[in-house]
Amino acid sequence: MSPEIIRAIIYATGETAYMVAVAAALGTLFGLPLGVFLATSRAGEIFAAPITNRVIGAVVNATRSTPFIILVVAIIPFTRLIAGTSIGTSAAIVPLTLAATPFIARIIEAALREVDPGLIEAARSMGASPVQIVTKVLVPEARPSITLGLTLSIVTLLSSSAMVGAVGGGGLGDLGIRYGYQRFMPEVMAVVVIVLIVLVQSVQSTGDFLARKLDRRARRG
């Protein structure tokens, strides 16, 4: 394998890491409050707004139901509006973030719903406000589940980032298609797959480690 190809693989790995890191950060920024709202806004809950909950839930489900490659193409005008172009790694962050946000919101919602309702009632009986219940009870208790969910989201983003390579998004997917498929260089495709496997394994191991560290029950045991 020539030095030029090796440099291209290293550069593409950096592009993939950049896309995934920014999209994961933005997806969490938007998905966290959305997930908290979905988990706490049904009838009888601390921020009860059942109609709004159903409407937002339907929008989240519709976004999650759209195949990613169709989403990438469908929002090209929006991507151009935000990034100024529809090609390249910075442009690819827009559809990646749009796909990650509802996914992360549902993960946050599921993690918060696993919290023991008795803890919420205890906090209420001690006079805690709804915001205090969220920030001091729900989120701290759900941290291990949230961490594992965010780990899953990052792994999914790695897979999606390879897919945007098919439409000029850059990164390892783009490199694999240009060299591995169009120039018929299977060794490049093999290296791209190996690098993606290493990245996924690294992210999963880090996420598992952090979740164990944050699990109060494990620490008590």
C-alpha positions as CSV (number, residue, x, y, z in Angstrom):
1,M,0.0,0.0,0.0
2,S,1.5,3.3,-1.1
3,P,2.3,6.2,1.4
4,E,-0.3,8.2,-0.5
5,I,-3.0,5.7,0.3
6,I,-1.9,5.5,3.9
7,R,-2.1,9.3,4.3
8,A,-5.6,9.2,2.7
9,I,-6.8,6.6,5.2
10,I,-5.4,8.6,8.1
11,Y,-7.0,11.8,6.8
12,A,-10.4,10.0,6.2
13,T,-10.3,8.6,9.7
14,G,-9.9,12.1,11.0
15,E,-12.8,13.3,8.9
16,T,-15.0,10.5,10.3
17,A,-14.0,11.2,13.9
18,Y,-14.8,15.0,13.3
19,M,-18.2,14.3,11.7
20,V,-19.2,11.8,14.4
21,A,-17.9,13.9,17.4
22,V,-19.7,17.1,16.3
23,A,-22.9,15.3,15.3
24,A,-23.0,13.3,18.6
25,A,-22.4,16.6,20.6
26,L,-25.2,18.5,18.7
27,G,-27.5,15.5,18.8
28,T,-27.1,15.2,22.6
29,L,-27.5,19.0,22.9
30,F,-30.9,18.9,21.1
31,G,-31.9,15.3,22.1
32,L,-31.4,15.6,25.8
33,P,-34.1,18.3,26.5
34,L,-36.4,16.6,24.0
35,G,-36.0,13.3,25.7
36,V,-36.6,14.8,29.1
37,F,-39.8,16.5,27.8
38,L,-41.0,13.2,26.2
39,A,-40.4,11.4,29.5
40,T,-42.1,13.9,31.8
41,S,-45.0,15.4,29.8
42,R,-47.6,12.6,29.6
43,A,-50.8,13.1,31.5
44,G,-50.3,13.2,35.3
45,E,-46.5,13.7,35.1
46,I,-44.4,16.5,36.4
47,F,-44.6,18.6,33.1
48,A,-47.9,17.3,31.9
49,A,-48.7,18.4,28.4
50,P,-50.2,15.3,26.8
51,I,-51.2,16.8,23.5
52,T,-47.8,18.4,22.9
53,N,-46.2,15.2,23.9
54,R,-48.2,13.2,21.3
55,V,-47.4,15.8,18.5
56,I,-43.7,15.9,19.3
57,G,-43.6,12.1,19.7
58,A,-45.2,11.7,16.2
59,V,-42.6,14.0,14.7
60,V,-39.8,12.1,16.4
61,N,-41.2,8.8,15.2
62,A,-41.5,10.1,11.6
63,T,-37.9,11.3,11.6
64,R,-36.7,8.0,13.0
65,S,-38.7,6.1,10.4
66,T,-37.1,7.8,7.4
67,P,-34.2,5.8,6.0
68,F,-31.0,7.7,6.5
69,I,-29.9,7.8,2.9
70,I,-33.3,9.3,1.9
71,L,-33.1,11.8,4.7
72,V,-29.7,12.9,3.4
73,V,-31.1,13.6,-0.1
74,A,-34.4,15.1,1.1
75,I,-32.8,17.8,3.2
76,I,-30.2,18.9,0.8
77,P,-31.7,22.4,0.5
78,F,-31.7,22.7,4.3
79,T,-28.1,21.4,4.5
80,R,-27.1,24.1,1.9
81,L,-28.8,26.7,4.0
82,I,-27.0,25.7,7.2
83,A,-23.6,24.7,5.9
84,G,-23.4,26.6,2.6
85,T,-22.8,23.4,0.7
86,S,-24.2,19.9,0.5
87,I,-20.8,18.2,-0.1
88,G,-18.0,17.6,2.4
89,T,-17.7,16.6,6.0
90,S,-19.1,19.8,7.5
91,A,-22.2,19.4,5.3
92,A,-22.6,15.8,6.3
93,I,-22.9,16.9,10.0
94,V,-26.3,18.4,9.3
95,P,-28.1,15.1,8.3
96,L,-26.1,13.2,10.9
97,T,-27.3,15.6,13.6
98,L,-30.9,15.5,12.3
99,A,-30.9,11.7,12.4
100,A,-29.2,11.5,15.8
101,T,-31.4,13.9,17.7
102,P,-34.7,11.9,17.7
103,F,-32.7,8.7,18.3
104,I,-31.0,10.2,21.3
105,A,-34.3,11.7,22.5
106,R,-35.9,8.3,22.6
107,I,-32.9,6.8,24.4
108,I,-33.0,9.6,27.1
109,E,-36.8,9.1,27.4
110,A,-36.4,5.3,27.9
111,A,-33.5,5.8,30.4
112,L,-35.6,8.3,32.5
113,R,-38.6,6.0,32.6
114,E,-36.5,3.3,34.2
115,V,-35.9,5.4,37.3
116,D,-37.8,4.1,40.3
117,P,-41.1,6.1,40.6
118,G,-40.7,5.8,44.4
119,L,-37.7,8.2,44.2
120,I,-39.8,10.7,42.4
121,E,-42.6,10.5,44.9
122,A,-40.1,10.8,47.7
123,A,-38.6,14.0,46.1
124,R,-42.1,15.4,45.7
125,S,-43.0,14.7,49.3
126,M,-39.9,16.7,50.4
127,G,-41.0,19.7,48.4
128,A,-38.7,19.3,45.3
129,S,-39.8,21.4,42.3
130,P,-40.2,19.7,38.9
131,V,-36.9,21.1,37.7
132,Q,-35.1,19.8,40.8
133,I,-36.7,16.3,40.3
134,V,-35.3,16.2,36.8
135,T,-31.8,17.6,37.6
136,K,-31.3,16.0,41.0
137,V,-33.2,12.7,40.7
138,L,-34.1,11.6,37.2
139,V,-30.9,12.4,35.3
140,P,-28.4,11.4,38.0
141,E,-30.2,8.1,38.6
142,A,-30.4,7.4,34.8
143,R,-26.7,8.3,34.0
144,P,-25.6,4.7,33.4
145,S,-28.4,4.0,31.0
146,I,-28.0,7.4,29.3
147,T,-24.2,6.6,28.9
148,L,-24.9,3.3,27.3
149,G,-27.6,4.8,25.1
150,L,-25.2,7.6,23.9
151,T,-22.6,4.9,23.2
152,L,-25.1,3.1,21.0
153,S,-25.9,6.5,19.3
154,I,-22.2,7.1,18.5
155,V,-21.8,3.6,17.1
156,T,-24.8,4.2,14.9
157,L,-23.4,7.6,13.8
158,L,-20.2,5.8,12.8
159,S,-22.2,3.5,10.5
160,S,-24.2,6.5,9.1
161,S,-21.0,8.5,8.5
162,A,-19.8,5.8,6.3
163,M,-23.1,6.0,4.4
164,V,-22.8,9.7,3.7
165,G,-19.6,8.9,1.8
166,A,-21.9,7.6,-1.0
167,V,-23.1,11.2,-1.5
168,G,-19.8,13.0,-1.2
169,G,-19.8,13.4,2.6
170,G,-16.1,12.5,3.0
171,G,-14.6,10.2,5.6
172,L,-13.9,6.5,5.5
173,G,-17.1,5.7,3.6
174,D,-16.1,8.0,0.8
175,L,-12.6,6.6,0.7
176,G,-13.8,3.0,0.6
177,I,-16.2,3.8,-2.3
178,R,-13.6,5.8,-4.3
179,Y,-10.7,3.5,-3.9
180,G,-12.2,0.1,-2.9
181,Y,-15.1,0.1,-5.3
182,Q,-14.5,2.6,-8.2
183,R,-10.8,1.9,-8.5
184,F,-11.2,-1.8,-7.5
185,M,-8.7,-1.8,-4.6
186,P,-10.1,-4.4,-2.2
187,E,-7.1,-3.9,0.2
188,V,-8.3,-0.3,0.8
189,M,-11.8,-1.4,1.4
190,A,-10.5,-4.0,3.9
191,V,-8.5,-1.4,5.8
192,V,-11.5,0.9,5.9
193,V,-13.6,-1.9,7.4
194,I,-10.9,-2.7,10.0
195,V,-10.5,0.9,11.0
196,L,-14.3,1.2,11.5
197,I,-14.3,-2.0,13.6
198,V,-11.5,-0.6,15.8
199,L,-13.4,2.7,16.2
200,V,-16.6,0.9,17.1
201,Q,-14.9,-1.4,19.6
202,S,-13.1,1.6,21.2
203,V,-16.3,3.6,21.6
204,Q,-18.2,0.6,23.0
205,S,-15.4,-0.3,25.5
206,T,-15.2,3.4,26.6
207,G,-19.0,3.6,27.0
208,D,-19.2,0.4,29.0
209,F,-16.4,1.6,31.3
210,L,-18.0,4.9,31.9
211,A,-21.4,3.3,32.6
212,R,-19.9,1.0,35.2
213,K,-18.2,4.0,36.9
214,L,-21.5,5.9,37.0
215,D,-23.6,3.0,38.2
216,R,-24.3,3.7,41.9
217,R,-25.7,0.2,42.5
218,A,-22.5,-1.4,41.2
219,R,-20.4,0.9,43.4
220,R,-22.6,0.0,46.5
221,G,-22.3,-3.7,45.7
